[in-house]
């Protein structure tokens, strides 16, 4: 994961997408959802040169033909979440995401959305993204990620 995310080993996206596919299919339950990658703050996107969640969403899309839409935007930057504890992650993620104004036509009350991220740690990012999408009236089916950290190993 570190190589993919921090060393730009972007060629791993297809391998990772293969591993994420069973969970995505279970969450979709026969519906054809829109894949919504978790957005990065502009500065982080510039720093890395790519959004790892977008690469994973596109890998899933190639396997399912589900569309990828950047429905969310990151309202503000902030510290890297990698070293933050549960409370700090929640505080940073709250109200950090909103609907991308350019993508509003893609969201309607009949939309089924599946959030895509690389790692779920505390779930704070997933909750914040789901809340932003639900506020627009779309049905969020869940979040699919390549990895899940051990919640017992996370600092409070």
Secondary structure, DSSP 8 states (H G I E B T S, - for coil): -HHHHHS--GGGHHHHHHHHHHHHHHHHTT---EEEE----HHHHHHHSS-HHHHHHHHHHHHH---B---EEE----S-GGG--HHHHHHHHTT-EEE-GGGGGG--TT-EEEEEEEEESSSHHHHHHHHHHHHTT-EEEEEEEEEE--GGGS--
